Amino acid sequence: MRVLVDTSVWSLALRRQDDDAASLSSEQQRLKADLAQALQDGRVVMIGLVRQELLSGIKEPAQYDKVKAALDAFLDEPIGRADHEYAARLHNECRAHGCEGGPVDMLICSVAVRRGWQVLSSDAALNRCLAVVRKFHEKQG
């Protein structure tokens, strides 16, 4: 199964790659290991908004270039109108269930469920929304 990696996990892996394992929580260690395995298996996919989030806010040009170079290996998954429209529908569904997610999170949810992909994220809000979204998507079947 393909894995859409959220900004939170990419950031952990790319910006904290020199940290020793002792400084990472067990959850962070698991996420880094899951990402490493998905990378090794060739299952990682990228969307443009995740790429943009990762590159935004990097102050040092050398760090920007390093992160950009690491991401250059991944093509952006084409995203169309149906993905955006479904993201809006998912936002409404999540909101009705007391779960809030921003536009990027809802697009991640939309792209992942429509394509049958896993999402790798440390973002608690995104993971809560994904649970609601997956149930809703299964009902729509």
C-alpha positions as CSV (number, residue, x, y, z in Angstrom):
1,M,0.0,0.0,0.0
2,R,1.2,3.5,-0.9
3,V,2.0,5.8,2.0
4,L,1.2,9.5,1.9
5,V,3.6,11.1,4.4
6,D,2.4,14.1,6.3
7,T,4.5,17.2,6.9
8,S,4.9,16.3,10.6
9,V,6.7,13.1,9.8
10,W,8.8,14.5,7.0
11,S,9.8,17.3,9.3
12,L,10.8,14.9,12.0
13,A,12.9,12.9,9.6
14,L,14.5,15.7,7.7
15,R,15.0,18.4,10.3
16,R,15.9,16.1,13.2
17,Q,17.8,13.4,11.4
18,D,21.0,14.1,13.5
19,D,19.2,13.6,16.8
20,D,20.1,10.4,18.7
21,A,17.3,7.9,19.4
22,A,17.4,8.8,23.1
23,S,16.0,12.3,22.4
24,L,13.0,11.0,20.5
25,S,9.9,9.7,22.0
26,S,8.9,6.1,21.3
27,E,6.2,7.4,18.9
28,Q,8.7,9.5,17.0
29,Q,11.1,6.6,16.8
30,R,8.2,4.4,15.4
31,L,7.2,7.0,12.8
32,K,10.8,7.4,11.6
33,A,11.2,3.6,11.4
34,D,7.9,3.4,9.5
35,L,9.0,6.1,7.1
36,A,12.4,4.4,6.6
37,Q,10.6,1.1,5.7
38,A,8.2,2.8,3.3
39,L,11.1,4.6,1.6
40,Q,13.0,1.4,1.3
41,D,9.9,-0.4,-0.1
42,G,9.3,2.5,-2.6
43,R,5.8,3.1,-1.3
44,V,6.1,6.8,-0.4
45,V,4.0,9.3,-2.3
46,M,4.0,13.1,-2.2
47,I,1.5,15.9,-2.8
48,G,2.5,19.4,-3.7
49,L,1.0,21.0,-0.6
50,V,3.0,18.8,1.7
51,R,6.2,19.7,-0.2
52,Q,5.2,23.4,0.1
53,E,4.6,23.1,3.8
54,L,8.0,21.5,4.3
55,L,9.9,24.1,2.4
56,S,8.0,27.1,3.9
57,G,9.6,28.7,6.8
58,I,13.1,27.3,6.4
59,K,15.3,30.3,7.1
60,E,18.7,29.1,6.1
61,P,19.2,28.7,2.3
62,A,21.5,25.8,2.8
63,Q,18.9,23.9,4.9
64,Y,16.2,24.8,2.3
65,D,18.4,23.4,-0.5
66,K,19.1,20.2,1.5
67,V,15.4,19.6,2.2
68,K,14.4,20.4,-1.4
69,A,17.1,18.0,-2.7
70,A,15.8,15.2,-0.4
71,L,12.3,15.7,-1.7
72,D,13.3,16.0,-5.4
73,A,13.1,12.2,-5.6
74,F,9.4,12.3,-5.3
75,L,7.0,13.4,-8.0
76,D,3.8,15.2,-6.9
77,E,0.7,13.1,-7.2
78,P,-1.7,14.9,-9.6
79,I,-4.6,16.4,-7.7
80,G,-7.8,17.3,-9.5
81,R,-11.1,19.0,-8.9
82,A,-12.7,15.9,-7.5
83,D,-10.0,15.6,-4.8
84,H,-10.7,19.2,-3.7
85,E,-14.5,18.8,-3.8
86,Y,-14.2,15.6,-1.8
87,A,-11.9,17.3,0.7
88,A,-14.6,20.0,1.2
89,R,-17.2,17.3,1.7
90,L,-14.9,15.5,4.2
91,H,-14.4,18.8,6.1
92,N,-18.1,19.1,6.5
93,E,-18.4,15.5,7.7
94,C,-15.5,15.9,10.2
95,R,-17.0,19.1,11.5
96,A,-20.3,17.4,12.0
97,H,-18.5,14.9,14.2
98,G,-16.6,17.5,16.2
99,C,-13.3,17.1,14.4
100,E,-11.6,20.1,12.9
101,G,-9.0,19.9,10.1
102,G,-7.6,22.6,7.9
103,P,-7.6,22.6,4.1
104,V,-4.3,20.8,3.7
105,D,-5.3,18.1,6.2
106,M,-8.6,17.6,4.4
107,L,-6.9,17.3,1.0
108,I,-4.5,14.7,2.5
109,C,-7.6,12.8,3.7
110,S,-9.3,13.1,0.4
111,V,-6.4,12.0,-1.7
112,A,-5.5,9.1,0.6
113,V,-9.0,7.6,1.0
114,R,-9.9,8.1,-2.7
115,R,-6.7,6.2,-3.7
116,G,-6.7,3.6,-0.9
117,W,-3.4,4.9,0.6
118,Q,-2.2,4.9,4.2
119,V,-1.3,8.2,5.9
120,L,1.8,8.5,8.1
121,S,1.3,11.4,10.5
122,S,2.2,12.5,14.0
123,D,-0.5,15.2,13.9
124,A,-3.2,14.2,16.4
125,A,-5.9,16.3,14.8
126,L,-5.2,14.9,11.3
127,N,-5.3,11.3,12.7
128,R,-8.7,12.0,14.4
129,C,-10.0,13.4,11.2
130,L,-8.7,10.4,9.3
131,A,-10.7,8.0,11.5
132,V,-13.9,9.9,10.8
133,V,-13.1,10.2,7.1
134,R,-12.4,6.4,6.7
135,K,-15.7,5.5,8.3
136,F,-17.5,8.0,6.1
137,H,-15.8,6.8,3.0
138,E,-16.6,3.2,3.7
139,K,-20.3,4.1,4.1
140,Q,-20.2,5.9,0.7
141,G,-18.6,2.7,-0.7
